[in-house]
């Protein structure tokens, strides 16, 4: 799926997320609200527990409050959340 640069700059804490692909099979299928974000991980509230999922080796499916569903490779999101706003995003298509 093509990702527009404005989606990458969006605040991801509070959105619904699901790990759709990962190099580690234990992370696939983790879904819930993103409650924290660090440079290399998302913390997702899943069934009352906090699960830390690495960004670089996973692909995430986000559902935004307006109903938009986007699948983003985690390697595009690696970095501090506050620096994502400043980063120039290379077009992927």
NORUR-V757943 format. One record per helix or strand of 3 or more residues. SS is the DSSP state (~ for helix, > for strand). FROM is the first residue (numbers start at 1). TO is the last residue. If there is no record, write none. Layout:
ss;from;to
SS;FROM;TO
SS;FROM;TO
This chain:
ss;from;to
~;5;8
>;16;22
>;31;37
>;41;46
>;49;54
>;58;63
>;69;73
~;74;77
~;81;84
